[in-house]
Amino acid sequence: MDADDTTTATAAAAPGPPSPAQRAPHCVTGRIPVTDLSPVVDGGRWPAKAVVGEAVPVTATVFREGHDAVAAEAVLLRPDGTEAARTRMTCTNAGLDAWHAVVLPDATGEWSFRVEAWSDPFGTWEHSAGVKVAAPGLPDADVELALADGALVLERAAETEGRTPADAQHLRAGAQGLRDAGRPFAARLAAGTSREVLGALERLPLRDLVTTTPPARLLVQRPLALAGSWYEMFPRSEGAHFDEGEGRWVSGTLRTAAERLPAVAEQGYDVVYLTPIHPIGRTFRKGRNNTLDAGPEDPGSPYAIGSEAGGHDAIHPDLGTFEDFDAFVARARGLGLEVALDLALQCSPDHPWVREHPEWFVQRADGSIAYAENPPKKYQDIYPVDFDRDPEGIYAEVLRVVLRWVEHGVTAFRVDNPHTKPVEFWEWLIAEVNRDHPDVLFLAEAFTRPAMMHTLAKAGFHQSYTYFTWRNTKAELVEYGEEVSGEAAAYMRPSFWPTTHDILTPFMSQNGRAAFELRAVLAATMSPTWGIYAGYELVEDVPRPGAQEQIDNEKYQYKPRDFERALLEGRSIGPLLARLNELRREHPALQRLRGTVFHPTDSDQVVAYTRHLPAEHSPTGVEDLVLVVVCLDPQQWHQTFVRLDMAALGLEADELVRAEDGLTGGAWTWGRDIYVELGPGRPAHVASLVRGGGA
């Protein structure tokens, strides 16, 4: 074989570019790269979350080599895998190839979504032809060729499978207009890019080199998983009284607690949350204000669960029976309230588990069981469960307990200190419960490190307590508000509580009624879920010396309250709380987490933010735009300007809006710069903004 023959043989044997089938095992990019898909939680390890009717933003980076145009759609898939909707994505930043769309799931279940991207022949041609028609001095032949290319694109598009006859006719008419040599170039271009042509291509685009991402999971839950108002009570305090004849306290019961429910419902709450109602141990029982010397009549902490009367699956005899509990649940449901129960997985030394399963607890060197400690705090009345000693047995028992309460009408659990138990346990338990009871919700009371808080949310908790309780300054609130409504909104739903039965911050204990009012406004309008602990209405703000908790803490004693008398005497802020709940129901924007924009103010003591829900994403079909302005100083009044970020709201710089304040009833016409005076007694505006207010 001579040299020429060798060259020919080598050329014939040289491989060409790989076919898609050949490159599939090695290439995951696709012909049109699609990267940074969101919302995706930890690379898809856990599903992103949504609720029915919630607008979920889908974003991705979409691009290709060269200068040809690309386009993309977000495809929403139902739990059965069928397509629910296709939404064209919009390029929000051409320099960063950032694309955005919104999907709205309309039922609960395990949905998914994907992005389909493609090379856009029409978009590529439209840009090139527009430049050539407008370019001065370009040879006519070049323009003619560009218009002819466009006619071919439109004729091809008219033949796309699935095209309606009417749209096909619009596209052919556009092609004919592009070829009409008797008209000016600009008129011919206008014919090829008419509203009818663009509409036809919007409904069914011409797509080349289509690339599809793998589906991303989206867990869609019921609306209460995202938005709701919670009211916490200790049932034993409701109806408790001191018997002068016998010289002792008499506990309230589930029946007397049920008498409080109409007032809770009237104030607009969605959930009544009960602290533990189980039997309480005697060994190392805590006395008033967490002392170690409990008297014979001290009721003890309801978190020291378990006695000879039973454990987590039993009701304290002083509170009543399961028949009484069922009656409480029925009364609540009749008033539109759901019942949440504290799930505190710990035991008193007298709990049946300690006797029956000592292997579930940590044994110390002297043979004793280790009690709970958070140095310097000691909880001698509580034994923590060690989930690593018999996980199979412990997991099964906790599931049994939870399902027992679900069978009796509990639809939500406020989980005490979940960060002290394994994350994998919670992931398993919530999945097991939700498999047959998908409406049951779990709220994580995890005031702990961010990594644990976020991972608990990812692993299944529907809602999470937050650091809001300690965020007081304008800078802190803005930073935290943007954090919880940003990327974390894909999996972590914040619940804002100004105080709890364990926490009374210095800001609350040092600033009286004004602090309670302004913090309630912030909690109710910054987050779709908020809650208060009974007594908040009465501004219970006296701390126990040396501790950030209330004096005479209800955890260790009975605490009956006269709500009606406080209201008559003007000492209750209950009417404000009721109005806030009413506003939350009136405004769908306040029932969503995303859509928060903070606006500059001239004072560091005044914070301003809007909550916005476009008409196309609102259950009412009407745009909802709410401006909240809060004075953060509980001691004195402040005068300042709020500078609305008009562009962020889609408003023109000089546009006017009609403002109606839901708290004071005032109404104004506002523009970009809004003058406000706020302070103690009138801490906030919660104003509905209506466009066109200056017309």
C-alpha positions as CSV (number, residue, x, y, z in Angstrom):
1,M,0.0,0.0,0.0
2,D,1.5,3.4,-1.0
3,A,1.4,6.6,1.0
4,D,-1.8,7.9,-0.7
5,D,-3.6,4.7,0.1
6,T,-2.6,4.9,3.7
7,T,-3.9,8.5,4.0
8,T,-7.2,7.5,2.4
9,A,-7.6,4.5,4.7
10,T,-6.9,6.6,7.8
11,A,-9.4,9.3,6.8
12,A,-12.1,6.7,6.2
13,A,-11.6,5.2,9.7
14,A,-11.6,8.6,11.6
15,P,-14.6,8.8,13.9
16,G,-17.2,11.6,13.3
17,P,-19.0,13.5,16.1
18,P,-20.8,11.2,18.5
19,S,-24.5,10.7,18.1
20,P,-26.8,11.6,21.0
21,A,-27.1,8.0,21.9
22,Q,-23.3,7.5,21.9
23,R,-22.7,10.6,24.1
24,A,-25.6,10.0,26.6
25,P,-23.6,7.9,29.1
26,H,-20.9,10.5,29.3
27,C,-22.7,13.8,28.7
28,V,-25.3,15.2,31.0
29,T,-25.3,18.8,29.8
30,G,-27.6,18.5,26.8
31,R,-27.4,20.5,23.6
32,I,-28.7,23.6,25.3
33,P,-27.1,23.9,28.7
34,V,-29.6,24.4,31.6
35,T,-27.9,25.0,34.9
36,D,-28.7,26.3,38.4
37,L,-32.3,25.0,38.4
38,S,-34.3,26.2,41.3
39,P,-36.0,25.5,43.6
40,V,-34.0,22.3,44.2
41,V,-33.1,21.4,47.8
42,D,-29.6,20.0,48.3
43,G,-29.3,18.7,44.7
44,G,-32.7,17.0,44.9
45,R,-32.0,15.1,48.1
46,W,-35.2,16.5,49.5
47,P,-38.2,18.0,47.7
48,A,-38.9,21.7,47.5
49,K,-42.1,22.7,49.3
50,A,-45.2,24.6,48.3
51,V,-48.9,24.8,49.3
52,V,-52.0,24.6,47.1
53,G,-52.3,27.7,45.1
54,E,-48.9,29.1,46.0
55,A,-46.9,30.8,43.2
56,V,-43.6,28.9,43.0
57,P,-40.8,30.7,41.2
58,V,-38.8,28.5,38.9
59,T,-35.4,29.8,37.8
60,A,-32.6,28.5,35.7
61,T,-29.6,29.6,33.7
62,V,-30.1,28.9,30.0
63,F,-27.7,29.6,27.2
64,R,-25.9,28.2,24.1
65,E,-22.8,28.8,22.1
66,G,-22.6,31.6,19.7
67,H,-25.3,34.3,19.3
68,D,-28.4,32.3,18.4
69,A,-31.4,33.0,20.6
70,V,-32.7,30.5,23.2
71,A,-36.0,30.1,24.9
72,A,-37.4,27.9,27.7
73,E,-40.5,26.7,29.5
74,A,-41.2,25.6,33.0
75,V,-43.3,22.4,32.8
76,L,-45.3,21.5,35.9
77,L,-46.1,17.8,36.4
78,R,-48.9,16.4,38.5
79,P,-48.3,13.6,41.0
80,D,-49.4,11.1,38.4
81,G,-46.7,12.4,36.0
82,T,-49.1,14.2,33.6
83,E,-48.5,17.7,32.5
84,A,-50.4,20.3,34.5
85,A,-49.1,23.5,32.8
86,R,-46.4,24.9,30.6
87,T,-45.2,28.4,31.3
88,R,-42.9,30.3,29.1
89,M,-39.9,31.6,31.0
90,T,-38.7,35.2,30.8
91,C,-35.1,36.2,30.6
92,T,-34.6,38.5,33.6
93,N,-30.9,39.2,33.1
94,A,-29.5,38.7,29.6
95,G,-26.0,39.2,30.8
96,L,-26.3,36.4,33.2
97,D,-28.6,34.2,31.1
98,A,-31.1,34.2,34.0
99,W,-34.6,32.9,33.2
100,H,-37.7,32.9,35.4
101,A,-41.3,31.6,35.4
102,V,-44.0,30.9,38.0
103,V,-45.9,27.6,38.5
104,L,-49.1,27.2,40.6
105,P,-49.9,23.7,41.8
106,D,-53.6,23.3,42.5
107,A,-53.7,20.1,44.7
108,T,-51.7,18.4,47.4
109,G,-49.3,15.6,46.5
110,E,-45.8,14.9,45.2
111,W,-45.6,17.1,42.2
112,S,-42.5,17.8,40.0
113,F,-41.3,20.3,37.5
114,R,-38.7,20.5,34.7
115,V,-37.3,23.1,32.4
116,E,-37.3,22.6,28.6
117,A,-34.9,24.8,26.7
118,W,-34.4,25.1,23.0
119,S,-32.7,27.1,20.3
120,D,-35.2,29.6,19.0
121,P,-35.1,30.0,15.2
122,F,-37.7,32.7,15.2
123,G,-36.0,34.7,17.9
124,T,-32.6,34.4,16.2
125,W,-34.1,35.6,12.9
126,E,-36.2,38.4,14.4
127,H,-33.2,40.0,16.1
128,S,-31.0,39.7,13.0
129,A,-33.6,40.9,10.6
130,G,-34.5,43.8,12.8
131,V,-30.9,45.0,12.8
132,K,-30.6,44.7,9.1
133,V,-33.8,46.5,8.2
134,A,-32.8,49.4,10.5
135,A,-29.2,49.5,9.4
136,P,-28.4,52.4,7.0
137,G,-26.6,51.7,3.8
138,L,-27.0,47.9,4.0
139,P,-27.4,46.5,0.4
140,D,-31.0,45.7,-0.5
141,A,-30.0,42.2,-1.4
142,D,-28.9,41.5,2.2
143,V,-32.2,42.7,3.6
144,E,-34.2,40.8,1.0
145,L,-32.3,37.6,2.0
146,A,-33.0,38.2,5.6
147,L,-36.7,38.7,5.0
148,A,-36.8,35.6,2.8
149,D,-35.1,33.6,5.6
150,G,-37.9,34.8,7.9
151,A,-40.6,33.6,5.5
152,L,-39.0,30.1,5.6
153,V,-39.0,30.1,9.4
154,L,-42.7,31.1,9.6
155,E,-43.7,28.5,6.9
156,R,-41.9,25.9,8.9
157,A,-43.5,27.0,12.1
158,A,-47.0,26.8,10.4
159,E,-46.4,23.0,9.9
160,T,-45.6,22.3,13.5
161,E,-47.6,19.4,14.8
162,G,-50.4,20.6,17.1
163,R,-50.7,24.0,15.5
164,T,-54.3,25.2,15.2
165,P,-55.6,26.1,11.7
166,A,-56.1,29.7,12.7
167,D,-52.6,30.1,14.0
168,A,-51.1,28.3,11.0
169,Q,-53.0,30.8,8.8
170,H,-51.5,33.8,10.8
171,L,-48.0,32.4,10.3
172,R,-48.5,31.8,6.5
173,A,-49.9,35.3,6.2
174,G,-46.8,36.6,8.0
175,A,-44.6,34.7,5.6
176,Q,-46.5,36.1,2.6
177,G,-46.0,39.6,4.0
178,L,-42.3,39.1,4.3
179,R,-42.2,38.2,0.6
180,D,-44.3,41.1,-0.6
181,A,-41.6,43.0,-2.6
182,G,-44.1,45.8,-3.3
183,R,-44.0,47.0,0.3
184,P,-41.2,48.8,2.2
185,F,-38.8,46.6,4.1
186,A,-40.1,47.9,7.5
187,A,-43.7,47.1,6.6
188,R,-42.7,43.6,5.5
189,L,-40.8,43.1,8.8
190,A,-43.9,44.3,10.7
191,A,-46.0,41.7,8.9
192,G,-43.6,38.9,9.9
193,T,-43.5,40.0,13.5
194,S,-47.2,41.0,13.9
195,R,-49.2,40.5,17.1
196,E,-50.9,37.5,15.5
197,V,-47.6,35.9,14.5
198,L,-46.1,36.4,18.0
199,G,-49.3,35.1,19.6
200,A,-49.2,31.9,17.5
201,L,-45.5,31.3,18.4
202,E,-46.2,32.1,22.1
203,R,-48.9,29.4,22.1
204,L,-46.7,26.9,20.3
205,P,-43.1,27.9,19.7
206,L,-40.8,26.6,17.0
207,R,-38.2,24.6,18.9
208,D,-34.8,23.3,17.8
209,L,-32.3,21.2,19.8
210,V,-34.7,20.8,22.7
211,T,-33.0,20.0,26.0
212,T,-35.0,18.8,29.0
213,T,-33.8,18.8,32.6
214,P,-34.5,15.8,34.9
215,P,-37.7,16.5,36.9
216,A,-37.2,18.3,40.2
217,R,-39.5,17.3,43.2
218,L,-42.1,19.6,44.6
219,L,-44.1,18.6,47.6
220,V,-47.4,20.4,47.7
221,Q,-49.2,20.6,51.0
222,R,-52.4,22.1,52.4
223,P,-52.5,25.9,52.9
224,L,-52.2,25.7,56.7
225,A,-48.7,24.4,56.3
226,L,-47.6,27.8,55.1
227,A,-50.1,30.3,56.6
228,G,-51.9,30.3,59.9
229,S,-52.4,32.0,63.3
230,W,-51.6,29.9,66.4
231,Y,-52.8,30.4,70.0
232,E,-51.0,28.6,72.8
233,M,-52.7,27.6,76.1
234,F,-52.0,25.5,79.2
235,P,-55.4,23.7,79.6
236,R,-54.9,23.3,83.4
237,S,-54.9,27.1,83.8
238,E,-58.2,27.6,82.0
239,G,-60.7,27.4,84.8
240,A,-58.2,26.8,87.6
241,H,-59.1,28.4,90.9
242,F,-58.0,28.4,94.5
243,D,-60.4,26.6,96.9
244,E,-60.4,28.7,100.0
245,G,-62.2,26.0,101.9
246,E,-59.6,23.3,101.2
247,G,-56.7,25.7,101.0
248,R,-55.5,24.4,97.7
249,W,-55.5,25.0,93.9
250,V,-58.0,23.1,91.8
251,S,-56.9,22.4,88.2
252,G,-58.7,23.5,85.2
253,T,-59.9,20.7,82.9
254,L,-60.3,20.0,79.2
255,R,-64.0,20.9,79.7
256,T,-63.2,24.3,81.2
257,A,-60.5,24.9,78.6
258,A,-63.1,24.3,75.9
259,E,-65.0,27.3,77.3
260,R,-62.1,29.5,76.2
261,L,-62.3,28.4,72.6
262,P,-65.1,30.8,71.4
263,A,-63.0,33.7,72.4
264,V,-59.9,32.3,70.6
265,A,-61.9,31.7,67.5
266,E,-63.5,35.2,67.7
267,Q,-60.0,36.7,67.7
268,G,-59.3,34.9,64.3
269,Y,-56.9,32.2,65.2
270,D,-56.6,29.0,63.1
271,V,-54.9,26.7,65.5
272,V,-55.2,26.2,69.3
273,Y,-52.0,24.6,70.6
274,L,-52.0,22.7,73.9
275,T,-48.9,22.2,75.9
276,P,-48.5,18.6,77.2
277,I,-51.7,17.2,78.7
278,H,-50.2,14.0,79.9
279,P,-49.6,12.7,83.5
280,I,-46.8,14.5,85.3
281,G,-44.2,12.8,87.4
282,R,-43.6,13.3,91.1
283,T,-39.9,12.5,91.4
284,F,-37.8,15.7,91.4
285,R,-40.9,17.7,90.6
286,K,-40.2,21.4,90.1
287,G,-41.9,24.0,92.2
288,R,-42.9,27.6,91.5
289,N,-40.4,29.5,89.3
290,N,-38.4,26.3,88.6
291,T,-37.4,25.7,92.2
292,L,-36.3,22.3,93.4
293,D,-38.5,22.3,96.5
294,A,-42.0,21.6,95.1
295,G,-44.8,21.7,97.6
296,P,-47.4,18.9,97.8
297,E,-49.9,20.9,95.8
298,D,-47.5,22.2,93.1
299,P,-48.7,20.8,89.8
300,G,-45.2,20.4,88.3
301,S,-44.0,21.0,84.8
302,P,-46.1,19.4,82.1
303,Y,-42.9,18.7,80.2
304,A,-41.9,16.2,83.0
305,I,-44.1,13.6,81.3
306,G,-45.2,10.3,82.9
307,S,-46.4,8.9,86.2
308,E,-48.3,5.8,87.5
309,A,-51.2,7.2,85.5
310,G,-49.5,6.7,82.2
311,G,-47.2,8.3,79.7
312,H,-47.3,10.1,76.3
313,D,-50.5,8.2,75.3
314,A,-52.4,9.2,78.4
315,I,-54.2,12.3,79.8
316,H,-53.5,13.8,83.2
317,P,-56.4,12.7,85.5
318,D,-56.9,16.3,86.6
319,L,-57.6,17.3,83.0
320,G,-60.2,14.6,82.3
321,T,-60.5,11.7,80.0
322,F,-60.3,10.9,76.3
323,E,-64.0,11.6,76.1
324,D,-63.3,15.1,77.4
325,F,-60.5,15.5,74.9
326,D,-62.7,14.4,72.0
327,A,-65.3,16.9,73.2
328,F,-62.6,19.7,73.2
329,V,-61.6,18.8,69.7
330,A,-65.2,18.7,68.5
331,R,-65.8,22.1,70.0
332,A,-62.7,23.5,68.4
333,R,-63.6,22.1,65.0
334,G,-67.1,23.5,65.3
335,L,-65.6,27.0,65.7
336,G,-63.2,26.6,62.8
337,L,-60.1,25.8,64.9
338,E,-57.7,23.0,64.5
339,V,-56.0,21.4,67.6
340,A,-52.2,21.1,67.9
341,L,-50.6,19.1,70.7
342,D,-47.1,19.4,72.1
343,L,-44.9,16.5,71.3
344,A,-42.2,16.4,73.9
345,L,-40.2,13.2,73.7
346,Q,-38.8,13.1,77.2
347,C,-39.8,11.4,80.4
348,S,-40.1,12.0,84.1
349,P,-38.3,9.4,86.3
350,D,-41.8,8.0,86.9
351,H,-42.7,7.4,83.2
352,P,-43.7,3.8,82.3
353,W,-40.9,3.8,79.7
354,V,-38.3,4.1,82.4
355,R,-39.6,1.0,84.1
356,E,-40.3,-1.0,81.0
357,H,-37.5,0.1,78.8
358,P,-34.5,1.3,80.9
359,E,-32.3,0.6,77.8
360,W,-33.9,3.6,76.2
361,F,-32.0,6.0,78.5
362,V,-28.4,6.8,79.3
363,Q,-27.0,4.9,82.3
364,R,-24.4,6.7,84.4
365,A,-21.4,5.1,86.1
366,D,-23.3,4.8,89.4
367,G,-26.3,3.0,87.7
368,S,-28.5,6.1,87.7
369,I,-30.2,7.4,84.6
370,A,-28.8,10.7,83.3
371,Y,-31.2,13.6,83.6
372,A,-31.4,16.5,81.1
373,E,-28.8,19.2,81.3
374,N,-28.1,22.4,79.4
375,P,-25.3,23.8,81.6
376,P,-25.8,25.7,83.8
377,K,-29.4,24.6,83.6
378,K,-30.4,21.3,85.1
379,Y,-33.6,19.4,84.6
380,Q,-33.6,16.7,87.3
381,D,-37.3,16.0,86.6
382,I,-36.7,15.0,83.0
383,Y,-34.9,12.0,81.4
384,P,-33.9,12.4,77.7
385,V,-34.5,9.4,75.5
386,D,-31.4,8.0,73.8
387,F,-32.5,7.2,70.3
388,D,-29.4,5.1,69.5
389,R,-29.9,2.4,72.1
390,D,-33.0,0.7,70.6
391,P,-34.0,2.8,67.5
392,E,-36.4,0.2,66.2
393,G,-38.3,0.0,69.5
394,I,-38.3,3.7,70.2
395,Y,-39.3,4.7,66.6
396,A,-42.2,2.2,66.7
397,E,-43.4,3.4,70.1
398,V,-43.3,7.1,69.2
399,L,-45.2,6.4,65.9
400,R,-47.8,4.6,67.9
401,V,-48.2,7.5,70.3
402,V,-48.5,10.1,67.6
403,L,-51.0,8.1,65.6
404,R,-53.1,7.6,68.8
405,W,-53.5,11.4,69.1
406,V,-54.1,11.7,65.3
407,E,-57.0,9.3,65.8
408,H,-58.4,11.6,68.4
409,G,-58.4,14.6,66.1
410,V,-55.0,16.2,66.5
411,T,-53.9,17.7,63.1
412,A,-50.7,19.4,64.2
413,F,-47.8,18.8,66.6
414,R,-45.6,21.5,68.1
415,V,-42.4,19.5,68.6
416,D,-40.4,20.4,71.7
417,N,-36.6,20.6,71.1
418,P,-36.4,18.5,68.0
419,H,-32.8,19.5,67.6
420,T,-31.9,17.2,70.5
421,K,-33.1,14.1,68.6
422,P,-31.7,12.6,65.4
423,V,-32.7,14.2,62.2
424,E,-33.1,10.9,60.5
425,F,-35.7,10.0,63.2
426,W,-37.8,13.0,62.3
427,E,-37.5,12.4,58.6
428,W,-38.8,8.8,59.2
429,L,-41.5,9.7,61.6
430,I,-43.0,12.6,59.6
431,A,-42.9,10.5,56.4
432,E,-44.6,7.6,58.2
433,V,-47.4,9.8,59.6
434,N,-47.9,11.8,56.4
435,R,-48.1,8.6,54.3
436,D,-51.6,7.9,55.6
437,H,-52.3,11.3,57.2
438,P,-50.9,13.9,54.8
439,D,-52.8,16.8,56.5
440,V,-51.0,16.4,59.8
441,L,-48.4,19.2,60.3
442,F,-45.3,19.3,62.4
443,L,-43.9,22.6,63.8
444,A,-40.3,22.5,65.0
445,E,-39.5,24.4,68.2
446,A,-35.8,24.4,67.4
447,F,-34.1,27.6,68.7
448,T,-30.6,26.3,67.7
449,R,-27.8,26.5,65.2
450,P,-28.8,27.4,61.6
451,A,-27.6,24.2,60.1
452,M,-29.8,22.1,62.4
453,M,-32.8,24.4,61.9
454,H,-32.6,24.3,58.1
455,T,-31.9,20.6,58.0
456,L,-35.0,19.8,60.1
457,A,-37.1,21.8,57.7
458,K,-35.6,20.1,54.7
459,A,-36.1,16.7,56.3
460,G,-39.9,17.2,56.7
461,F,-40.9,19.7,59.3
462,H,-43.7,21.8,57.9
463,Q,-42.9,24.9,59.9
464,S,-40.1,26.2,62.1
465,Y,-39.7,28.6,65.1
466,T,-37.3,31.3,64.2
467,Y,-34.8,33.9,65.5
468,F,-37.4,36.6,65.0
469,T,-37.9,36.6,68.7
470,W,-34.5,38.3,69.1
471,R,-34.4,40.5,66.0
472,N,-35.3,44.0,67.2
473,T,-33.4,46.6,65.2
474,K,-34.3,47.8,61.7
475,A,-31.1,46.3,60.3
476,E,-31.7,43.0,62.0
477,L,-35.3,42.8,60.8
478,V,-34.5,43.7,57.2
479,E,-31.6,41.1,57.1
480,Y,-33.7,38.4,58.6
481,G,-36.9,39.2,56.6
482,E,-34.9,39.0,53.4
483,E,-33.3,35.7,54.5
484,V,-36.5,33.8,55.4
485,S,-38.3,35.0,52.2
486,G,-35.4,34.3,50.0
487,E,-33.9,30.9,48.9
488,A,-34.8,29.3,52.2
489,A,-38.5,29.8,51.3
490,A,-38.2,26.7,49.1
491,Y,-38.2,24.4,52.2
492,M,-38.3,26.4,55.5
493,R,-41.6,28.0,56.5
494,P,-40.9,30.5,59.4
495,S,-43.3,30.9,62.4
496,F,-42.9,34.2,64.2
497,W,-43.6,34.2,67.9
498,P,-42.9,37.5,69.9
499,T,-42.8,35.5,73.1
500,T,-43.2,31.9,74.3
501,H,-43.9,30.3,77.6
502,D,-40.1,29.9,77.9
503,I,-38.9,33.2,76.4
504,L,-39.5,36.8,77.4
505,T,-36.8,38.9,75.9
506,P,-35.5,42.1,77.5
507,F,-37.1,44.2,74.8
508,M,-40.5,42.8,75.8
509,S,-39.9,43.0,79.5
510,Q,-38.6,46.5,79.5
511,N,-40.9,48.4,77.1
512,G,-44.5,47.5,78.2
513,R,-47.6,47.6,76.0
514,A,-46.1,49.4,73.1
515,A,-43.5,46.7,72.7
516,F,-46.2,44.0,72.7
517,E,-48.2,45.9,70.1
518,L,-45.4,46.7,67.6
519,R,-44.0,43.1,67.8
520,A,-47.4,41.7,67.2
521,V,-47.7,43.8,64.0
522,L,-44.3,42.6,62.8
523,A,-44.9,39.0,63.5
524,A,-48.4,39.0,61.9
525,T,-47.3,40.7,58.7
526,M,-43.7,39.6,58.1
527,S,-44.5,35.9,58.2
528,P,-47.5,33.9,56.9
529,T,-47.5,32.0,60.2
530,W,-47.4,33.6,63.6
531,G,-48.4,32.7,67.1
532,I,-48.9,34.0,70.6
533,Y,-48.9,32.5,74.0
534,A,-52.0,33.1,76.2
535,G,-51.5,36.1,78.3
536,Y,-49.8,38.1,75.5
537,E,-53.1,40.0,75.2
538,L,-52.6,41.1,78.8
539,V,-49.1,42.3,78.3
540,E,-47.6,39.9,80.8
541,D,-44.1,41.3,80.8
542,V,-42.5,40.8,84.3
543,P,-39.4,38.6,84.1
544,R,-38.1,36.2,86.7
545,P,-35.0,37.8,88.1
546,G,-31.9,36.6,86.3
547,A,-33.8,34.8,83.5
548,Q,-35.4,35.7,80.2
549,E,-38.8,34.2,81.1
550,Q,-41.9,35.3,83.0
551,I,-42.1,35.5,86.7
552,D,-44.5,32.9,88.1
553,N,-43.9,30.8,85.0
554,E,-47.0,28.9,84.0
555,K,-44.9,25.8,83.4
556,Y,-44.7,25.4,87.2
557,Q,-48.0,26.7,88.5
558,Y,-51.6,27.4,87.6
559,K,-52.2,30.8,86.0
560,P,-55.8,31.7,85.6
561,R,-56.5,35.0,83.8
562,D,-59.5,37.3,83.6
563,F,-59.5,38.2,79.9
564,E,-62.9,39.8,79.9
565,R,-62.1,42.1,82.8
566,A,-58.8,43.2,81.2
567,L,-60.7,44.0,78.1
568,L,-63.3,46.1,79.9
569,E,-60.5,48.0,81.8
570,G,-58.6,48.7,78.6
571,R,-55.6,46.6,79.6
572,S,-56.0,44.1,76.8
573,I,-54.5,44.3,73.3
574,G,-56.8,41.6,72.2
575,P,-58.6,43.9,69.7
576,L,-55.4,44.6,68.0
577,L,-54.5,40.9,67.7
578,A,-58.0,40.2,66.3
579,R,-57.7,43.0,63.8
580,L,-54.3,41.7,62.7
581,N,-55.8,38.2,62.1
582,E,-58.6,39.8,60.2
583,L,-56.2,41.7,57.9
584,R,-54.3,38.5,57.3
585,R,-57.4,36.8,56.1
586,E,-58.4,39.8,53.9
587,H,-55.0,40.0,52.2
588,P,-53.7,37.0,50.4
589,A,-50.3,38.7,50.1
590,L,-50.0,38.3,53.9
591,Q,-50.6,34.6,53.5
592,R,-47.5,34.1,51.4
593,L,-43.8,34.1,52.2
594,R,-42.2,35.3,49.0
595,G,-42.9,38.8,47.6
596,T,-41.5,40.8,50.5
597,V,-39.6,44.1,49.5
598,F,-38.1,46.3,52.1
599,H,-38.1,50.1,51.4
600,P,-35.7,52.8,52.6
601,T,-36.8,55.1,55.4
602,D,-35.1,58.2,56.8
603,S,-35.2,56.9,60.3
604,D,-33.4,53.8,61.8
605,Q,-36.4,53.5,64.1
606,V,-38.9,52.9,61.3
607,V,-39.0,49.9,59.1
608,A,-41.1,49.6,55.9
609,Y,-41.9,46.7,53.7
610,T,-44.5,45.6,51.1
611,R,-46.1,42.2,50.6
612,H,-47.2,41.7,47.0
613,L,-49.3,39.2,45.2
614,P,-49.9,39.8,41.5
615,A,-53.5,39.3,40.2
616,E,-52.5,36.2,38.2
617,H,-51.1,34.6,41.3
618,S,-53.9,35.7,43.7
619,P,-56.8,33.4,44.7
620,T,-59.1,36.4,44.3
621,G,-57.9,37.3,40.8
622,V,-57.1,40.8,42.1
623,E,-53.7,42.2,42.8
624,D,-52.9,42.5,46.5
625,L,-50.3,45.1,47.5
626,V,-49.8,45.8,51.2
627,L,-47.4,48.4,52.7
628,V,-46.5,47.9,56.4
629,V,-44.7,50.7,58.2
630,V,-43.7,50.0,61.9
631,C,-42.1,52.3,64.5
632,L,-39.6,50.1,66.3
633,D,-39.2,52.6,69.2
634,P,-41.7,51.7,72.0
635,Q,-40.8,54.8,74.0
636,Q,-41.3,57.8,71.7
637,W,-42.8,59.0,68.4
638,H,-40.9,59.3,65.2
639,Q,-41.5,61.4,62.1
640,T,-39.9,60.2,58.9
641,F,-40.3,59.6,55.1
642,V,-40.7,56.2,53.6
643,R,-39.1,56.1,50.1
644,L,-41.0,53.5,48.1
645,D,-38.9,51.5,45.6
646,M,-41.3,52.1,42.8
647,A,-39.4,50.0,40.3
648,A,-39.6,47.0,42.6
649,L,-43.4,47.4,42.8
650,G,-43.8,47.9,39.0
651,L,-44.8,51.5,39.5
652,E,-43.7,54.6,37.5
653,A,-41.5,57.0,39.4
654,D,-44.3,59.6,39.6
655,E,-47.3,57.3,39.9
656,L,-49.8,57.7,42.7
657,V,-51.5,55.0,44.7
658,R,-54.6,55.0,46.9
659,A,-53.7,53.9,50.5
660,E,-56.2,52.6,53.0
661,D,-54.9,51.8,56.5
662,G,-56.4,48.6,57.9
663,L,-55.4,49.5,61.4
664,T,-56.5,53.2,61.8
665,G,-59.0,53.4,59.0
666,G,-57.2,56.4,57.4
667,A,-57.0,56.9,53.7
668,W,-54.5,58.8,51.6
669,T,-53.1,59.3,48.2
670,W,-49.4,58.4,48.3
671,G,-46.5,58.7,45.9
672,R,-42.9,57.7,46.1
673,D,-42.1,59.7,49.3
674,I,-44.5,59.0,52.1
675,Y,-44.5,61.1,55.3
676,V,-45.4,59.1,58.5
677,E,-45.7,59.8,62.2
678,L,-45.8,56.7,64.4
679,G,-45.1,55.8,68.0
680,P,-46.6,54.4,71.2
681,G,-50.3,53.9,70.8
682,R,-50.1,54.0,67.0
683,P,-47.1,51.9,66.1
684,A,-47.9,51.0,62.5
685,H,-49.7,51.4,59.2
686,V,-50.9,48.2,57.5
687,A,-52.1,49.9,54.3
688,S,-53.6,48.4,51.2
689,L,-52.2,50.1,48.1
690,V,-54.4,50.4,44.9
691,R,-52.8,51.5,41.7
692,G,-54.3,54.5,39.9
693,G,-55.0,56.3,43.1
694,G,-54.1,59.7,41.6
695,A,-56.6,59.4,38.7
